[in-house]
Amino acid sequence: MFSLQNKTALVTGGASGIGLAISTAFAQAGASVHILELNTDQAQKVADELNAAGGRVQAHAVDVSKQADVRAVIDQIAAEGPIHILVNNAGIAHVGNAETTTEADLDRLYNVNVKGVYNCLHVTIPHLKANGGGVILNMASVAATVGIPDRFAYSMTKGAVLTMTLSVAKDYLKHNIRCNCISPARVHTPFVDGFLAKNYPGQEAEMFAKLAATQPIGRMAKPAEIGALALYLCSDEASFITGTDYPIDGGFLRLNN
Ligand SMILES: NC(=O)c1ccc[n+]([C@@H]2O[C@H](COP(=O)([O-])OP(=O)(O)OC[C@H]3O[C@@H](n4cnc5c(N)ncnc54)[C@H](O)[C@@H]3O)[C@@H](O)[C@H]2O)c1
């Protein structure tokens, strides 16, 4: 079950947190994994570790917000053999409401979390079509569908990820491309540690406990739990699933009342 043998997968932001868990799950399931990362040193370290454990993983320096970067790397990978899976996982956080979010912050969040996803879709879809189909998995968030305090720009971008998912799923049905997204609640990754350190200096432990408690299940998710869902959704066993947003949230969306 859930084998990715003979599949080639691209994982953006695949060297940290959720992306690392996805790269690991995919490599262990037999995929050839290409990590597209801003943090090239970390990506190379992850590739070396996964390859030492029997994986087939390559690290590539890519800023997903730059279409020329994205095109150069993905076209090169496609020239070496078919791409079967694209995971748009790279994303950045921001804390603020409509008043405190600056224009520069809004542009930064848009450029990575929205345009970055578009860039990878724009460049990869023609390759998937040429190969007779494929699977796309986008990383949304519970912030795409419920109001979360102080996540104005972030929620905007994740709402866009959800609607890009639906648009692509619809447009490429006839090309045998499935497209879904995952909406995690809080997952304990460097992303969470980073924004706590930046936004709540000195109150990290208190805020961590507060964020953990917002999941009715009583904790944050572990990255590997998201990796396992990503593996399923990108495997042939999920061949009837497209145009769906999968919450993975410890009850956050439906049990928080
Ligand atoms: N951690 C959470 O609680 C949580 C919850 C819901 C959704 N998400 C989403 O999951 C995804 C991964 O989050 P994470 O917690 O693993 O974050 P993380 O910060 O641990 O990892 C993100 C990775 O993306 C890379 N990256 C950032 N900008 C990039 C760019 N422009 N080009 C290429 N790579 C880039 C970073 O170098 C990093 O390795 C994000 O899209 C995030 O919005 C996270």
The ligand as an ORCA input file, in Angstrom:
! r2SCAN-3c Opt
* xyz 0 1
  N       3.295     24.580     10.942
  C       2.000     24.807     10.947
  O       1.352     24.921     12.020
  C       1.238     24.893      9.668
  C      -0.164     24.804      9.695
  C      -0.895     24.891      8.513
  C      -0.219     25.051      7.302
  N       1.153     25.138      7.305
  C       1.797     25.309      5.999
  O       2.678     24.226      5.762
  C       3.763     24.650      4.945
  C       5.070     24.259      5.581
  O       5.133     24.841      6.864
  P       6.199     24.390      7.942
  O       5.560     24.611      9.250
  O       6.762     23.060      7.616
  O       7.296     25.551      7.704
  P       8.898     25.597      7.853
  O       9.235     27.027      8.013
  O       9.359     24.602      8.870
  O       9.367     25.102      6.420
  C       9.095     25.836      5.264
  C      10.206     25.589      4.267
  O       9.897     26.358      3.091
  C      11.085     26.952      2.632
  N      10.767     28.174      1.885
  C      10.272     29.343      2.404
  N      10.164     30.255      1.437
  C      10.572     29.646      0.281
  C      10.705     30.090     -1.056
  N      10.407     31.353     -1.416
  N      11.156     29.205     -1.988
  C      11.487     27.939     -1.636
  N      11.411     27.482     -0.386
  C      10.955     28.322      0.562
  C      11.884     27.271      3.881
  O      13.276     27.393      3.578
  C      11.579     26.062      4.751
  O      12.535     25.031      4.592
  C       3.567     26.166      4.759
  O       2.926     26.387      3.507
  C       2.652     26.560      5.889
  O       1.883     27.677      5.588
  C       1.885     25.057      8.452
*
